[in-house]
Amino acid sequence: MYNKMWHQTQEALNSLLDKESRKLVEQEKNPVYIFQMLATFYIKYVQIFRNLENVYDQIVHPQKRLLIRKILDGVMGRILELKNDMVELELSEFHYFDDILQDLKLAPQQLDIPIPKYFLKEKIEVIRERKKILAQILADSGLDATSMKLAIKSMPFEEAIKLIQIAERARQGRLRALFMKQIYLQEYRAKQARLLGEKVADTGAAALRIQKVWRGFCQSKRTEREREEEMIFLGMNPPPLFDQVSAAIIQAEKVSLLRSAVQLRHEEGYREALVTIKNDLQQTEGPDIKESLRDQIRQWFIECRNLTGSFPEYPSVEDGGSAMIFSHKTPEQVIEDIVAGQEEEEKNKKKKKGKKAKKEEKKKVVKEKPKEEEEEWKMSRSAFLPSMKEGSDVYKDTWMNKDESQNFPQDYDEELIKKEKRKEVEAEIRVQVDELMRQELKNLKLAVNKEIELPVRAGKKGKKKNKGKKGKRGKRGKKDKDLTADRTIESLFKELVEEGLLIQARKVNLSDYIGEYSYLGTTLRHVSIEPMPSLLDVRQLITLYGILPLGSAAVHEKAPLVKSLLLAGPSGVGKKMLVHTICTETGANLFNLSAANIAGKYPGKNGLQMMLHMVFKVARQLQPSVVWIEDAEKTFYKKVPNNEKMNDPKRLKKQLPKILKLLKPDDRILIVGTTQRPFDAELQSFCRAYQKIILVPRPDYASRYVLWKQIIQRNGGVLTKALNISCLAKVTDGFTQGNIVKVVKGVLTDRRIRQQTQKPLTPAEFIPLIAGMNPVYKEEEECFKNWYAKTPLGRKRVLSLRVGGREKETEKGKKKEEKERKKNK
C-alpha cells in the first residue's frame, strides 16, 4: 500500500519538477498571475509533503527510507522558499487561497502542514535523558515545579474542626428538609385520596386517558427519532458513535507501532550489513582492484612518455590523486584530453584579444537595457531543486521498475550495498596505490631520463599562506573567544538550570492550538480590505518559521534563514503556548531571557557577557534550541517606567542585534519574543531585532465555535441539545482563548461532571463567569493593526495597496472619459 502511495507521489513530484523547471526560464510582469503560479506550486508541494511524510513514517525498507528522507527534506525546503517568495511578492505574511483551492477541488484542511514524526522519533532517547537530568537538577535545587504545586497549605486545628462542623450541619439540614418534604407529600396524597374516595371511579375513562397519554408520548419519541435520523442523513448532526474511537483506528495504531519496531530492526541489520559487506569486498575484490589501478596508471605513464617525450607530473593528494585523471575515463581518453588541451591553449591565446573587445561591447548593451526588462519578475533559484531532481533520478534508475516480489519482508538489498561500497573500497585502495605509483614514477624518471626532481620552493609559498592564516586567526580569536573553555557542557547546563535561565517546556502539541480557516480572506482582499488573520493561519506560520527549520538540519542550512520571531497580540491569545509548542514538536531546549527573569542575575557588563556566552554555547551544543524573551517590548522601551528602573529591562538592547549577526545557518537556534504591548517599544530597533513579526489575533466566530466545542469535551463535558454552542460562540465575541478555557474549567468541576447524566450543561451556566471578564475591545485591536502597519512589511503592504488603489481610480477615470467622448460623438 505505502509502496504504491510512494510511486504515485513520486510521479506527481516529477511532473511538478518539470513544470517548475519550465517556469524558471519564463519572465512575467503581472503580479496576480505570478502569485497564482507560486500559490499553485505551494499547494501542490504541500500535498506531496503530506504523502511523503506518511510514506516515510510507515515504510520499513531501510534503503528506500534513506532516499525518501532526502526527497522529503527537499520538498520541505522548497515549501519554505515558495512561502518566502509569496511574502516578498504580496508583502504580507498571510495568504488566502480560496479560489485556487476551489479550482483544485481541495478542502482548506488539506493545506495544513504536518510535522514530520522523525523530528522526535530519531532523538527520543536523547530527549528523555535530557528531561531526566533537568528534573534531577530541579529536584536537587528545590526548584521542581511539580513538588511546588503539590505542596499543601497548612491549616490551624481549630479552623479545621469549625470547617468540618459547618459541613456536617449543612448535611444534616439537607437530610431534615428532605424528610419533611416526604412527610408533607404523604399527608397531601392521603387528603386527596379521602376527597376523591367519595366519587365512583370510572375505569373506562381512566383507561382511555392512560392510552391517550401513552400514545402521545410514543408518537413524540418516534417523531424525535425520525428527525434525528434525517439530520444525520443530511450531515447536519454527527452519527451516534461519532466521538468514539473505531476498532479500525485502534488496529491501525497497533500496526503502526509494529511497523516502527520492524523499521528499527531492519535499520540495525542494514548498518551491520554495511560493515560486513565492505570487509568482504576488501578481501575478495580488493587485490584485483589494486592490480587494475596500477596497470591503468602505468599505461598512462607510457602513453604520455610516447606522446610528449617526458613523463607526466603526478597529481597531488589535495587535487585528488589519480582519481582526478581517471574519473570515468580510460587511459586512451585521458591522452586525447591532454593533446586536445595543448591545442586549446594555443587557440585561446589568439582569441583573448578578440574577447576583450566583445566584452566591452556587451557591457555597453547591458547599460542601455530598457527599464521594462528590469521590472520583469523571474523565479529565484532554488537550493533544494537539485537535490529533489537527484533523488527523482535515483528513484527512476533504481526503484521505479524494480521487481520486489522476492523481498516480501522489505529487508535491505545486498546488491545495492555492494555497488555503493565498491566505490568506497576503490577510493581507499586508490590512496594506497597513489603513494606507490608516485614513488614508481620518481624511480622511472631517474632511471629513464636521469631527471632529478627539483624541490618545490615551499618557503615563499608557505610564508604567504601563513601570513593569511595568521591574519584570519587573529580575527577569529576575537570573535570566538571562549570564556568557559575550562568548563564542561554538563556544568554549564546545570548552572543555567539553577539560575532559571534554562527551563522545562510544557508538553503542548501544535494540534492543541485550536482554530479554523478564514473563508472570507480572498473576498475581503478583492475589496481592498485587509482581513485579520485566523488562528489556523498563525498555526501555519509557526510551523513554517519555527518547527520545520528547527526540526531538520538539512532544511535549516539551505532554506531562507529565520533567526528571530516576534509574536504580538493581546493577553490570552496563546503566545506563550506557541513558544512551548515549538519546543515540544522539535525536542528543543527552552532558554528564558525575559527582562523579569534575568533581573539581578550576572550583574555588570562582564556578567551579562558571561551569561549570554553560556546560554548560546549550551544552545549550540544541544541544538535545536529556542531562546524565549517574554514581554519583548521591555528590552526596547521608549521610556522605562519608574517601578521597573531597578530591574534594568533594557540590558539586552545592544547585545541582541550582535547575537543575531553571530548566528549562522548551521546554528539551529531561534529567538522568539512575545509581547502584548508592542506600541511601548522603539519601533525601528524593535523591528530590526525581530526578523519575522506575527500578529496573533483574538478568535473569530468559526474559531470560537470550534474552541468551545473541543475545550468542553477535553475537560469532561458532554455536548447535548440543551447546550447551544453557536449561542456561546456569538456571546463571546471579543474574548480570547484564555478566557474561554478559564470559563470552561470554572464551570466543569468534578461534581458538575458527575451530575451531567441527570442535569445536562446549558449556556446559562457559562454566562456569569464570562460577564466577569474583560474582552479585547475593537479599539485595542485597532491599536495592534495600526502598530503592525508601521512595521517594515506593514508599511510596504499599505504603500502597495495605495498605489494599486490609485491605479484602479485612474483606469476608471479613463474609462469614464472614453464613454463621455463616445456619447458626445
N, C-alpha and C positions, 0 to 999 in steps of 0.2 A: 504493500500500500504506500509506504513512505518512499520507496524507490520510484514508484510511479509518479508520486507528487513531485519528487526532485526532478525527474525528467521533464515534466510539464512546466515546472517553474524555470528550469534552465532554458527551455525553448522560448518562454516569454522573455527572459533576460537577454538572450541572444538577439531576438528581434528588436528589443528596446535599445540595445547597444548599437545595432546597425542604424536605427533611426537617429540616434543621438550623434553618431559619427558623421552622418549627412548634415545634420543641423549645425554642427561645429563650423562648417565651411560657409554656411549661408550668413548673410548680413541683413538685419531688419531695422526699420525705423519706428514702426508702430508699437508703442509700449503695451497696448492692450493685447495685441497678438503675441508679443514676447512673453507677457505674463501668463497668458493662456497656455502657451507651449511649455513654459517652466513648470506651471502647476500640474499639467497633464503628466509630465515626466515624474514629478514629485509623487503624485498619487499612485502611479504605476510602480514606482520603486518601493513605495510603502507596502503595496500588495505583495510584491516579490519578497520583501524583507520579512513580512509576516509568515509567508510559506516557508522560506528558508530557515527561519528561526525554529519553526515547528519541526522541520525535517532534521536539522542539526541536533535537536534535543532528543529525537526518537531513533534515528538510525544508529545501528550498532557496529557497522563496518569501520574499522579504525582508519583505513586509508581514504575512504570516502569522506569521513568526518574532517580530515585534515584539509581536503580540497573545499568542502562546503564552508568550513570556517574561514578560509581565505576569501571566498566569494562573499560570504556574509559580512565580513568586516569592510569589504569594498563597497557593498550596497549601502551599508550603514554610513560610511563616509560620504558617499555620493548624495545621500539624502540631506546630510548637513551642508554640503556645498550648494545644492539647489535651494535650500532654505536661505542660505546667505545671499544668493543671487536674487531671490524674490524680495528679501528685505531691502537690498540696495536699489532694486527697481521700483518697488511700491512705497518705499520709505516708511514702512510700518512692520512691527514685529508680528502682527496678527493678520491672517489672510482668511478669506472666505471663498469656499469652492462649491457653492450650491449648484450653480449652473453646470460646472464640469462633472460633478457627481451625478447630476441628472442625466447628462449625456452618456456617461459610462455605466449608468444603471447600478450605482453603488449607494449603500446607506452611509450616513455620516459616521456611524460607529466603526466602519471599516477603515477610517482614517486614523484610528487610534494606534499609536506606535507601540508595539510590545517591547518589554525589556527582556533581552536575552537571558535565559536561565543560567547560562555558563558563567555570567558575571560572578555569581555566588557559588555555583557548583564546584568550580575549579579551585576555589580557595576557601572552602567551607571549614577545613581543619585549621587553617591559619586564623580565620575569624574567631572560631571557638576558643582557640588557645589564647588569643589576644583578649577576648572577653573575660576569660578566667583570670588572667593576670591583672586586668583592670579591676575586676570585682575584688580580688585578693588585696590589692593595694588600697582600695577604698575601705575595705573592712578593717585592715590593719591600722589605717589612719583615722578610723571612726567617721568617715565621710560617706558611708554606704547609704544611698537614698532609700532603699527598701527598709533597712533597720530603723531609719529615722521616721519613716511613715508608720511603722508598726509599734512605735513607742506609745504606751498607754498613759494618758494623763491621770495622775493620782487624784483621789477624792477623800475628804475627811470622813471618818467613821459615822459621825452624827448626821452629816448630809446624806450619806448613802442609806441610812436607816429611814430618814424622812422621805427619800425618793421611793423606797420600797413600800412604805406605809401609804403614800399617795396612790401608787399604782394598785395596791390591794384594795383600798377603799373604793376606788373607781370601779374595780372588777365586781366587788360585792354590790355596789349601787346598780350596775348594769343588770346583774342577775335578779335583784329585787324588783327592778322595773319590769323585766320580762315576766317574772312570776305574777306580778299584779295585773299585767295585761292579759295573761291567760285566764286568771280568775274572773276578770271583768267580761271577757268574751264568753266564758262558760255561763255566767249569770244571764247575759243578754240572750244567748241561744235558748236557755230554759224558759225565759219570759216569753219569747216569740213562739215557742212551741205550745205554751199554755193558751196564748191568744188564738192561734191557728187550729188548735185541737177541737174547738167548738164547731168549726166548719167541716162538712162532709167532703172527704178527699175524692176528686175525680181522677181515676187512674188513667183514663184515655187521654185527657187533656195534658196530663203530666208527661205521658209517653210521647205525645205529639211535640211538646215543647223541647223535650230532650233530643228527639230526632232532628228538629229544626236547627238547634244549636250545633249538633254534631255534623250535619250535612254542610252547614255554613263554614264550619271550621275546616272540614276536609276539602271543600272547594277552594277556600282561600289558600290552603297549603299547596294544592295542585297548581293553582294559578301562579303562585310564587315560584314553584319548581320549574314550571314551563317557561316563565320569564327569565329565570336564571340560565336555563339551557339555551334559550335564544341569544342572550347576551354573550354566553361563551362561544356560541356558533359564529356570531358576528365579530368576535375578537375584542369585545368591549370589557369583558371580565376574564380573569385567568381561570383555567380549569381547576378542579378540586385539589389535585395533588401537585399543583404548580410549584409551590415553595419547597416541596420535599425533594431530596436528592434521589434520583432514579438509580436502579440497580446497574444500569448500563454505565453510568458515570463512575460509580464505585468500582466496577470491574475495570474500566479504562484507567483509573488511578492505580489500581494494583498492577496492571500490565506495564504502565509507565515506570513504576518502581522496579519491576523485574528487568525492564529494558536498561535502566540505569546500572543495575548490578552486572548485566551482560556487557554493557559498554566498558565498565571498569575492568572486567575480566579479559576482554578482547584487547584493550589498550595495554594491559600488563604483558599479555602474550606477544603483542606487536613489538613492544620495547625490547623484550628478551630476544625476539627473532632478529631484530636489527643488529644486535651484538653477535649472535651465533652465526648468522649468515655472512656477516662481514669477515669473521675469523675463518670460516670455511673457504670463502673466496680467496683470502690471502694465502691460504695453504694450497689450494688446488690450482687456481689461475694466476697466482702471484708470480711464480717463476717464468711462465710463458709471457706475461705482460712485460716483465722486466727485460727479457731477451728481445722481444719485438721492438721495444722502445730503443734499446741500444742499437739494433740493426738499422732502424729508421734514422737515427741521428748520425750514425757512421756513413750511411748512404748520402746524407745531406752534406757531410764534410767533403766527401769525394767529389760530388757533383759541383759544389761551389768552387773547389780547387780547379776542376776542369774548365769551368766557365770563366772565372775571374782571375785565375792564376795564383790565388792565395787562399788560405783557409779563412773561414768567416770568424767574426767575433761572437763568442757565446753570450746569449742574453743573461743578464744578472738575475739574482733571486727576486729583487724588487720588481723587475719587469715581468716576472712570471716564468722565467727559465725557458725550457724548450716548448712549454705549453703555448707560449705566445706565437711560436713559429708554426707548430703543427696542429693548431686548433681547427679540427675538421678538415685538414688538408693532407694530401700525400706529399712525399718529398719532391716529386716532379712539379706539382703545382706551386710549391714553395719556391723552387728555382725559377719558374716562369714569372712569379711575382717579383723576384729580385731583379731580373732582366727588365721587366716592364717598369719597375720603379726607377731604374737608372735612366731609361728613355724619357720618362715623365719629368724627371728633374731638369733635363736639358730643355724640354719644351716649356716648362714653367718659367725658366729664366727669361725666355724670349717674350712670353706673354705678360710678364709683370708690368711692363711699361704701358701696354695697351689697357690693362685692367685699371690702373690708377686713373687714367683719363675717363674711363666709363663710370667709375665710382663717383667722380666729381659731378658728372652729368646727372647721375641718379639722385644725388643729394639735392641738386637744384630742382629736380622734378618733384621730390618729396616736399620741399619747402613750398612749392607753388600749388600744392593739393587744395582743392576747394573745401570749404567748411562743411559742406553737406556730407562728404565722405567721413569726416571725423565724428559727426553726430551719429553715424550708423552704429547700432549695438551688435556686438558679436559675443557669442557664448565664451566664457572664460575657460581656460584649460583646466582639466580635472587631474588631481593627483591619484585618483582611485580608478579611473577608466582603464589604464594599462594593466593593473593587477586583475581587474574583473575580466578583461579580454584574455589575459594569460590563463586565468582559471577556466574560462569557457573553452579555450583551445585544448587544455589538458582534458577537460570533460569530453570533448568531441573525439580526441585521439584515443582516450583510454576507456571511458566508461559508457559512452553513448550506445555502442553496438556490442558491448561485451556480453558474452554468454555466461551467466552465473547459475545455470541450472544445477551444477555440481557443488555449488557453495551455498547450501541452504542455511547453515548456521551463521553466514556472513562473517567469517573469520578473515584474517589478513591474506593477501595474495603474495605468495612467495616469489613469483617471477618478477613482480614489480619491485620488490625489495632488492632482489639481485641486480636488476637494471640500475637502480639508484645507487647501491653500494659499490657496484663495479666501477663507477666513476670516481668514488672516494678512494677506493683501493688504488686505482690508476694514478690519481693525483699524489697519493702518499709515496708510491713507488717511483713516480717521476722525479720527486725531490731527491731521492737517493741516487737515481740514475744520473741526474744532472750533475751531482758532485763528482761522480766517477768520470763522466764524459768531459767535464771541464779539465780534469787532470789529464785525460787521454788526449784532448785537443792540444794541451800545452806540450805534451810529450811529442805529438806529431809535428808540431811547429819546430821544435828543437831538432828532431830527427831529420825531417824532410827539408825544411827551409833554412835550418840553423838560425832561426829567429830567436831573439831574446826579447821577452816582453818587458817593455819599459814600465816601471811602477807608476801608478796614477798619482798625479800631483794632488795629494789629498790635503796638503797643508793649507793652500789658499781657499779651496772649496770648503774645507772644514771650518776655517775661520769665519767665512761668510755665513755659513749655516748656524754656527754657534752664536754669532752676533745677533742674528734674527731670533734665535731661540731665547737668548738672554733677555732681549727686549720684551718678548712675549711673556716670558716667565715673570719678569718684573711686574708687568701689568696684571697678570693673573694673581700674583701674590697679594696684591692689594685687594682684589675683588673676592678671592676665595680664601681669605684668612680665616682659619678655623679657630674659634675662640674656645672650643671644648675638645681639642684634639686628644687630650689625656683621659677623656671620659667615654664610657660605652653608651650605646643607644638605650640599653636597658635602664641605666641610671638616669639618663635624661628623661626617658619615658616616665619613670617613677616620680621624678621631681615635678614634671608638668602635671601629672595627675594629682599629686598632693597639693599643688598650688591652685588647682581648679581650672587650669588652662586647657587640659585635655579631659573632656567629659564623655560620659557614656550616652550614645544616641538612643533615643526611644525607638522601639521597633514599630515603625509605621510604614505600611506599603503605599505605593502611589495609588492603588485602586481604592484606598480608604479616603482619598481626597475626591469626594463625590461631586459630580457636576454634569451638565447637559450641554449639547451642541447649540450654538447660536444660529437659528434658522432664518433670521432677518438681516444678517450681516451684509450680504451682497445687495439686497434690495435697498437698504439704507445708504450704502455707498454709491449706488446709482443716482440717489437723490442728493448727493454731496453732504450726507450726514455721517459723521464718524461714530460708529456704534461702540458701546463699551464691550470689552472682551468678555466671553463667557468663562466659567470655571474650567471647562474642558480645554479651551484654548490655552489657559495658563498651564494646565497639566501637560499639554503637548510641548510647550516651551521648556518646562523643567526637564522633560525627557530629552529634548534635543540639545539644550545648552549645558545641562548638568549631568544627567545619568549616562547617556551614551558615550560622551568623550571620556568620562572618568572610568567607565567600566572596561573599555578596550584601549590598550596602549597603542595598538596599530592605528586606530582611528584618531586618537588624540595627537599623534605625531604629525599626521598629514592634513587633518581637517582644519577648517578655519578656527583659529585658536581663540577660545573664550577664557580669559583669565579671571574675570570678576563679574559678578551678577548682583543686581540690586532688586529686591522685592519690596515694592512700595504699595501701601494700601491701608485702609482703616483698621482699627483694632478688631480682632476676632475673625478675620477672613482666612486664616490658616497659613500665614507666612512662616512661622516657626515650625509648623508641622511639615511644610515642604522642605525645609532645611534637613530635618530628621529623616525625611523620606529619601533624599539623595544619598544619605549615609547608609540607610537600610538596604536600598536597592543595589548599591555598588560595594558594600562592605567597607566603606571609607571610615577613617578616623575623624573625629569631630573636635576641633580646637575652638575655644571660645575666647576671642579677643575683644569682647564688648567693652565699652568705656567703663561701665559699672564693675565689670569682672576684673579688669586689670588695675583698678584704682588702688593705690598703695602698695602694689606688688612691683618688685625690681625698680626702686626709685632711682632717679637721676638719669642722665643721658647714657652712661655706660650700662646701667641696669636695664634700660629699655632695649639697647642694642643686644645685650646678652639674651634677654627674653625672646626677642624676635629671631635671633640666631638659633636658639634652642628649638623654638616652635617649628621653624621651617627646615631645620636639619632633620628632626624626627619625622616631619611631614613628608620629606623627600624619601627618607629611608623606608618608611612604612606606607608609601602611597598605594592607592589613592587616598587623598586627604581633603577635608573641607575645613576652611577657616571661616568661622561664623562671627560676624560683627552685628550684635543686636543694637537697635537704636542707632543706626549708622549715621544719622544726621548730627549726632552729638560730636563726632570726630571733626565735622566741618561746620560747627556752629557759626552763625553770623555774629552773635553776641552771646557769650556764656552767661546763663542765669546765675545770680548771686549764690543760690543754695547749692550749685554744682561746681563752683570755682575751686573748692578744696580737693575735688576728685581729679581735676585737670583732664577733662574729657577729650581735649584736642591733642593728646600725646602722640597719636598715630598719624596726624595730618601730614607731616613731612615725610614720614617713613613709608607710608602706604604706596605712593607712586614709585618710590625706589624699589620696593619689594616686587611690584608688578613688572618692572623692567628686568629684574633678575630671573623671573620665571621663564623657563624655556619649554618648547613643545614636548620634550620628554619628561617634564615635571607634571605629573597628574595631580595638580593642586588647584582647587577652585576656591576663590574668596567670595563668600556670599554675605551680603548685607541685607538687613531687614529694617524697615522704617515705617512709622505711622505718622510722622510729621516731616516729610522731606522739604517742605517750604521753609523750615527753620535753618536750613543749611545754605552755605555759599554755593550757588548753582554751578559755576564754572569748575571749581576744584572738585566738587561732589561728582559731577558727570565725568570728569577726567579720570577719577579713581575707579568708577564702575563702568565697565565696557558695555554691558547689556542691562537695560532697565526694563523691568516687567511690572506693569501696573496690575495689581490684584484687586478686582472689583468685589462689591457685595453681590450675592447671588441673585440672578433674575428669576422670574416665575418658574420656568422649566426646571432650573437647578434646585429651587426651594421645594418644589413638589417631590423631586427625587430624594432630596435630603431628608424631608420629614418622613417619607415612606421607609427609607433604609435605616435611619437612625432609630426610629421607633422599634423596628424589627430587631436591630442589633442589640438593643437594650432590654429585650424580652417582651416587647409589646406585641399584641395580636391585632391585625387590621381587620375590622369588621365594617358593615354598612353604617353602623352608628358613628363611625369616625370618618368625617369628611376631610380628606387630605387636601383637596382643592381649596376648601374654605380656609384651612390653616395657611396654605401657601399664599393666598391673597392677603390675608390679615397681616402676615409677617413681612410685607413689602418694606424693604429698608433694613431689616435685621440681618445680621451676619450668621455664618455657620456656627460660630462660637456661641452666640445667643441661643440658637435652636438646640444645640447639644445640651446646654445648661438647663433649658426648659424641660427637655425630654427626661434628663436624669433626675430633675427635681420632682417630676410627676411620677415616673416609673420607679417607685420604691419597691422593696421586696414584698411588702404587704400588698401593695396595689397590683403587683404582677400576679400574686396568688388569687386575687379577687376577680380577675378578668373573666373567668368562666361564668360567674353569676352577674357581674356588672361590667359590660364592655366599655372600652375607652370612648370618650366623647370629646369634641373640640373644646367644649366649655371648660374642661379641666386644665387646659394649657393656657387659656387666655389670661387668668390672673397673674401668672408668672411672667408672661410676655409684657403685660402692662407695666410691670416694674422695671423694665429695661429700656435703655436709650438706643434708638435706631441710628443708622447712618443717614443723616438728612441730605437732601439734594444739594444744599449749599456746600457741605463738606465734600460731596462727590465732585462738584464743580471746581472746588479748590484743587483737588487731585488732577482733574482734567487740565486745568489752566497751568498747573505746575509742569505736567508732562509735555504740554505744548511748548514750553520754554527749553526743554532738553534738546540736545543736538538733532536727534532723529525726529522729535516732535516738531521742531522749527522747520526742518526740511519738508515734512509732511504738510504742514499748514501752508508753507510757501507754494508747494506744488498744487495744492487744492485751489489757492487763489489764482495762480497762473492759469490753471485749467478752466476755472470759472470765467476768467476774463476772455479767454479764447472762445468759449462757448457763447458768451454775450456778443462778441464781435461777429461771430458766424451768424447768430440770429439777426443782428442788426443788418448785415449784408443781405441776408435773405429777404428781410422786410423791404429794404431799399430796392431790390430787384423786382419784387412784386408790385411796388408802387410805380416803378418805371413802366412795367408791362401794362398796368392799368391806364397810365397817362397816354401811352401809345395807342 
